[in-house]
Amino acid sequence: MMNQTDGWMGGWMGGGMWIWPVIGVLVVVLLVVLINKVSK
């Protein structure tokens, strides 16, 4: 159990960094959609 937990945390901290750019893109898309709805 401990090995699985350590491996998951290691994978999240190391290989999981791709999640931040994805979150950034999603936030930008949401902002664009909201602006379009408000401007119409």
N, C-alpha and C positions, 0 to 999 in steps of 0.2 A: 504493500500500500504506500509506504513512504517513497519507494523508488518511483512509483507512478506519479505521485504528487510532485516530486522534485522534477521529474521529466516534463510534466505538464507546465509547471511554472517556468522552467527553463525555456521551453518552446514558446510560451506566451511572451516572455520578456525579450527573447532573442528574435524568433521568427514571427512574432505577433506584431511587430512594429508596422507592418503593412496596413494594419487596421486604422491607423491615424489618418493617412492620406484618403482612405475610403470614407471615413467619417467627414473629413473636410469637404470632399466632393459632394456627399449627400447634403451637408449643410448649405453649400452653395446652390445646389439644385432646388432645395426647399425655399431658399430666399428668393430665387428667380420666380418660382411658381407663385409665391405669396405676392411679390411685387406685381406680377402680371394680373393676378386676380384683383388686387386693389386698384390698379390703374384702369381697369376696364369699367 
